Amino acid sequence: MSVLSKPYFHDEAEAFRFVESIIWNGEPTCPHCGCSGRIYAIKPNPEKKVRMGLKKCGDCRKQFTVRIGTIFEESHLPLHKWLQAIYLMCSSKKGVSAKQLERTLEVQYKTAWFLAHRIREAMRSGDLGPFGMGGGAVEVDETYIGREPGKPVKRAFHHKMKVLSLVDRDTGRVRSVVVDDIRPATIAPIVLENLHREARLMTDEAGHYMRVGREFASHEVVHHGRDEYVLPGGIHTNTIEGYFSIFKRGMKGIYQHCSKKHLHRYLAEFDFRYSNRSALGCEDQERAMRAVMGGVGKRLTYRLA
């Protein structure tokens, strides 16, 4: 049976039950006062405008649903369509465009666009901790994509948007940051903040890594200019190059264009899928559930520009 044939993808009541089981784990909690003991379910009634999944707290007497305090809050889109969109974005290796979501979910383009960005916000995580714990190898590299507004084409990468990424080989996680330039003063603080000092730093021969590399247990370099790609001892940057390949194929083939203003959200999407990929034992359904949990406590309120 196809995963998309599950009841919670098509039935609103089942969708609420499914999301409640993930977020509340069988114990509804009032977002207003924190009470979890005296919670009452209110039966849906369209005639009286009683919403699906409505609950009432016996302590503070306020009403709420599982949407409160999540990316689903104040959204008029049915919850089962939210779940369809989350599954599609989590199961598509290179992403799903807003136009595709528009056609699949039968919604307006603006709704699909904003929906996708809310899901990317759920995928964003800043609490993963530093990489390279226990002396693990961490690959660091930068890449260039698109064109930064207002910058004339002067030389190879001057006008492009710049992304710095770090991959922890032991855990398989990746973390990416949009940077304004690739000067040592810009790169070094990011690397120092995200790596344990006991880590083995692996980079190419770029000069902006040389000084910061002295801060770690070792700094191993491959000189691509000399046709060096894999050195003895597992010294290479092929892992992060593979991540950049997936990222660029998705950005160019699926999304086609992205402004610098929103690039960090697209990076969060690709980071999330890569850090929760099948090779690490996380399949599509589990990945989607992690995205739902990631949406707790997050809001996104800007409009389509």
Sequence and secondary structure as in RCSB ss.txt:
>XXXX:A:sequence
MSVLSKPYFHDEAEAFRFVESIIWNGEPTCPHCGCSGRIYAIKPNPEKKVRMGLKKCGDCRKQFTVRIGTIFEES
HLPLHKWLQAIYLMCSSKKGVSAKQLERTLEVQYKTAWFLAHRIREAMRSGDLGPFGMGGGAVEVDETYIGREPG
KPVKRAFHHKMKVLSLVDRDTGRVRSVVVDDIRPATIAPIVLENLHREARLMTDEAGHYMRVGREFASHEVVHHG
RDEYVLPGGIHTNTIEGYFSIFKRGMKGIYQHCSKKHLHRYLAEFDFRYSNRSALGCEDQERAMRAVMGGVGKRL
TYRLA
>XXXX:A:secstr
  GGGSGGGT HHHHHHHHHHHHTTT    TTT   SSEEE   BGGGTB TT EEETTT  EE TTTTBTTTT 
 S HHHHHHHHHHHHH TT   HHHHHHHHT  HHHHHHHHHHHHHHH    S  B TTT EEEEEEEEES  TT
    STTTTSEEEEEEEETTT  EEEEEES   HHHHHHHHHHHB TTSEEEEES GGGTTGGGGSSEEEEE GG
GT  EETTTEE HHHHHHHHHHHHHIIIII    HHHHHHHHHHHHHHHHT GGGT  HHHHHHHHHHHTBT   
     
